[in-house]
Amino acid sequence: MDISFNQSLPKTGSLRAGRERFAFLKRDHFRRNLTWFLMALPALVWIFVFKYLTLFGVWIAFTNYKVRRGVFGSEFVGLDNFRFLFATDTALRATFNTIGLNLLFIAGGTIAALFLAWLLYEIYASKLTKYYQTMLLLPRFISWVVVGYFVYALLATDNGLINMFLRSIGLPPIQWYNSPQYWSGILLLVSLWSGMGISSLIYLSGMLAIDVQLFESARIDGANKWQQFKYVVFPMILPLVVINLLLSTAYILNADFGLFFQVTRNQPLLYPTTDVLDTYIYRSLIVTQNVSMAAAAQFYQSIVGFVLVIVFNWIVRRIERADEPLSLF
Amino acid sequence: MDTDRLMNWIGRFSIHLVVLILGLCCLIPLLLILSASFTDEIALTRSGYSLIPSQFSTSAYEMIFRSPQAIVRAYAVSIFTTVVGTIIAVFIMSMLGYALSRPTFVLRKPLSLFVFFTMLFNGGLVPYYILMTQYLRVQDTIFALMLPYFVVVYYVLILRTYFAALPGELIDAARVDGAGEFRIFLTIALPLAKPALATIALFTALNYWNDWTTALYFIRDPQLYPLQYLLYIIQSNAQAMQLQSGVGVNLGEVPTQTTRMAMAVLATGPAALFFLFFQRYLVRGVTLGAFK
């Protein structure tokens, strides 16, 4: 409701004068809308080009793409690209790695974030908590390149901190960058390092919203800290946890390119456990320049991803409380 | 009762201890880089990475500052894209957010749908790469580094919510005074939305500063390497140092490991300071959901 519209209506004057005034206001209304539209336009153009035009890119998955011929000039080959894609072990391996590692990150990340949030909740009154939070949040704002640097400082075969330590206690050093079997664990630790602070903040705000009287009565009933967590905190923030789990599961086919590319130093020897769809697509597209293969993998990452987001958002919508909407739409 | 209080105190103390250790775990990797950058190259090779330099030396920094062309150039590129990119991005995002927050805007509903529907799908790298290189043809230009972050739909959502909550009386009063819509936006809405703008600007600036993927996809010209990408190039190919910049001529003379670590320190420093100064805006951004 536009209040100014009413306020600036003529208070006195003949009917004709009033109509003229009204016509002026209508023109004003139009001008105002035009201004708003023009203000929105730059961003709208960007969204149209980068979000909607790129949707035509899915067509590439069905063509033998040649740069010279362009997206729609290239020869249509039906499902051939997909047949080739799934004939190679690499694409399947990348898919399994993406899903497996994401499940690991989701499970580990949720448990760690809940635990940390609870610890912070218990000492929330302390002045020190602010400083702890600063420390815990910092990693998310360090670029993956630099993360790759310090992981190297830790894991370098000859002089990395961990191998120096292993040597000092008489154990043989490990060739980390040649040993794919360790990397699910290493990547989990790095992703926890990076994201734990931020996700704990979300659960912490959920815990702070819990009525303290619940804790009082639990304490009077003789509940210890663990029982308080189990019977008060956990049930209260369970909806938040479930919703976060669902929303992250919707993105299970999307991996963080920086984590998998920089932290592993893009070591081919590690691909068996660290190659994910995003790194596979990058390599096919830019390194080996097999655009059609990349597009086929991209197609199912995008399409399956879209379906998952729609389905999981629908589920979240069914279970969320009306007063705090959490789904995307 | 006294034992109770003691137990309570011990409990509290141990929680503080655990959180402090976790917090230190967040910092220690960065200290490892800092320490390595101040270590003598030969000592680093011999006695390895440690939290305290085994043999203190500033030769890595001296080496960088003796012929700093590459890093100065990369700094210039990163600062330019971060500053100009952030200004443009925040401006066009807040214009869109403001327009979509106006209750009497006749296109509000359809345009909101057009904008926010894009949050559900993602064409991915392949079409994006072809769009940038074959159609927009921005590869190897400074625009390639700025274009990708001009609009983040989630930030538009946050800005729209913020603008919608601004008191309507001020805007109406300005309108009665005869101010045009664009002037109202510039002189009233934007200043009132400063906290939200600061949060979005900060996240956008960090996106730009920490970005290396855009350069990985679209930049081949060493003159246009942003800082993080230069770091990546140096890491992925220690010889790139000689080829790209002329920092050191003879590999035997170059304290490669320590120089790389010193470069990492120089590249992370500004982002870390940024973070510390504007922490409260970042925390607000996190609670608003700006960081997904």
Interface residues (C-beta under 8 A of the other chain):
Chain A: M1 D2 I3 S4 F5 Q7 S8 H29 R31 R32 N33 T35 W36 F37 M39 A40 P42 A43 L44 W46 I47 V49 F50 K51 Y52 L53 T54 L55 F56 G57 V58 I60 V67 G70 V71 L116 L119 L120 E122 I123 S126 L128 T129 Y131 Y132 Q133 T134 M135 L136 L137 L138 P139 R140 F141 I142 S143 W144 V145 V146 V147 G148 Y149 F150 V151 Y152 A153 L154 A156 D158 N159 G160 L161 N163 M164 W193 M196 G197 I198 L201 I202 S205 K225 N254 F257 G258 Q262 R265 N266 D278 I281 Y282 L285 I286 V291 A294 A295 Q298 Q301 S302 G305 F306 V309 I310 N313 L328 F329
Chain B: G11 R12 I15 H16 V18 V19 L20 L22 G23 L24 C25 C26 L27 P29 L30 L32 I33 A36 L44 T45 R46 S47 G48 Y49 S50 I92 M93 M95 L96 Y98 A99 L100 R102 P103 T104 F105 V106 L107 L111 F114 V115 F116 F117 T118 M119 L120 F121 N122 G123 G124 L125 V126 P127 Y128 Y129 I130 L131 Q134 L136 P148 F150 V151 V153 V156 G168 E169 D172 R175 V176 G180 E181 F182 F185 L206 W209 N210 D211 W212 T213 L216 Y217 Q228 Y229 L231 Y232 Q235 S236 R260 M261 A264 A267 T268 A271 A272 F274 F275 L276 Q279 L282 V283 V286 T287 F291
